[in-house]
Amino acid sequence: MARVKFNFSAGPAVLPEEVLQEASRSVVDCGNTGLSILCMSHRGGTYEALHMEALANVRDLLHVPPEFAVLFLQGGATQQFSQVAMNLAVGKPADYTLTGQWADGAFKEAGKVATVRVAADSRKISPARVPFPSEIKISPDAAYLHVTSNETVDGIQWSAFPESPVPLVCDMSSDIMSREIPWSRFGLVYAGAQKNLGPAGVTVVIVRKDVAEKAPSTLPAMLRYQTHVEKDSLHNTPPCFSIYVLALVTRWVKAQGGVAALEAHNRAKAAKLYAAIDASGFYTGTADKAHRSIMNVTYRLPNEDLEKMFLKEADAAGLSGLKGHRAVGGLRASIYNAMPASGVDALIQFMADFQKRKG
Ligand SMILES: *Cc1c(COP(=O)(O)O)cnc(C)c1O
C-alpha cells in the first residue's frame, strides 16, 4: 500500500508509514494475542509492556534525567494550560512569555486558577518573533516562567531557551522530540502527542518530581500530577491506543538514530524550504528570519486568490494540509519528524512549477 498524499497538516499530523501499517495490524490482532489493541485490559501483560516501553522510550530518547517523571495524561495541551498552574503556581504568581496564539491560550487559562504576569509580549511584532533576552522581565519570586517552544500558528520558535532564575515550564506540543532539551532549566515540559509523537488522545508531561510533590493534596486526583507519578500513568484507564502508537513512533525514532539525528534531518528540511521561499521573489516567509520554526513553515503568496488556487492545485498534486491557520491565513507547511525529505522536495518542486505558471 503506497502513501496517497504527502501530509503537511499542522496536527493531527503525519506519522511514519511503517507505524501506520503496524498499528493497523494490531487493531485486528495485537502481537498474535488474538485480541485487538483496542479491546484488551490496560491491566494485562501485553498492554502493560507496551505502556512501560513507551514511557522508557520517551525517557531514553529525550535524555530525561532521573529526577523527572514522564507522564501520559489526557485533555491535550489545552488541559495543561490550567493544570500546570493548579499544581505549580501555589501561593506564588507565574510569569508568561506571550509569543503568539498558543502562549496566549496558556496565559488566559492559567489566569483563571492562579495569579499570572506578563514577562514579555511579542504577539504584535511584525514579522513575528519571540522576545529577545533583554525584553524578558524575569522575577525571582515567580513559581515558573512559561514559554511556548514553537508557535505552531505563527511559525516561530525559540532557537535557545531563556536563562531564568526560576524553572521554565514549556509547551512543546509542536516540536517535542525534534531537538534536544536542556533539562537543567526546566521544571516541567508538556506536549499533546498529535504533532510529533503519535495520534491525538495522549498528552506527554515531563515534570521534576520535587515540583510535582509540592502540589496541593486538595486537588482532584486526576488533576494532580503526583497521582500519575505514583501510578506510572495507570491510575485509571489510559488512552491505550494512543500510547501504543506512541510506543511505535518512539521505536521508529530510535531506528532513525535518535533525536540528534532527527534534529539534523529537520534542520536540513527546513533550510531547504526556506531557501526556496527566499530565492523565489514570489513567496514570502512571514516569520522573522532569526526566529523561524523548523517545524511549521509559514508563508504567503502575492494575494489571497493565488493562495486559494495554490492550495487547490497542491492538493490535487498530492500535497495536503498546506492551508495556514484560520487566525492568520496564508500557507503553512508543517514538516514534523515524520515528513520525509522527499515530501519537502515535492513541495519545493510544486512551488517552482506554480510560480512558473502564475508568477
Ligand atoms: C496543537 C497545540 C496545542 C493544542 O493542543 P491540544 O492537544 O489540541 O490541546 C497547544 N500548544 C501548541 C504549541 C500546539 O501546537
The ligand as an SDF file (V2000), in Angstrom:
LIG
                    3D

 15 15  0  0  0  0  0  0  0  0999 V2000
   -1.6220   21.9720   18.9540 C   0  0  0  0  0  0  0  0  0  0  0  0
   -1.0820   22.7980   20.0550 C   0  0  0  0  0  0  0  0  0  0  0  0
   -1.7850   22.9570   21.2700 C   0  0  0  0  0  0  0  0  0  0  0  0
   -3.1650   22.3820   21.4950 C   0  0  0  0  0  0  0  0  0  0  0  0
   -3.0900   21.0610   21.7690 O   0  0  0  0  0  0  0  0  0  0  0  0
   -4.3960   20.1920   22.1520 P   0  0  0  0  0  0  0  0  0  0  0  0
   -3.8020   18.8470   22.3280 O   0  0  0  0  0  0  0  0  0  0  0  0
   -5.3400   20.3160   20.9900 O   0  0  0  0  0  0  0  0  0  0  0  0
   -4.9750   20.7400   23.3850 O   0  0  0  0  0  0  0  0  0  0  0  0
   -1.1960   23.7030   22.2610 C   0  0  0  0  0  0  0  0  0  0  0  0
    0.0110   24.2520   22.1040 N   0  0  0  0  0  0  0  0  0  0  0  0
    0.7000   24.1300   20.9600 C   0  0  0  0  0  0  0  0  0  0  0  0
    2.0470   24.7710   20.8340 C   0  0  0  0  0  0  0  0  0  0  0  0
    0.1700   23.3990   19.8980 C   0  0  0  0  0  0  0  0  0  0  0  0
    0.8680   23.2640   18.7580 O   0  0  0  0  0  0  0  0  0  0  0  0
  1  2  1  0
  2  3  1  0
  2 14  2  0
  3  4  1  0
  3 10  2  0
  4  5  1  0
  5  6  1  0
  6  7  2  0
  6  8  1  0
  6  9  1  0
 10 11  1  0
 11 12  2  0
 12 13  1  0
 12 14  1  0
 14 15  1  0
M  END
$$$$
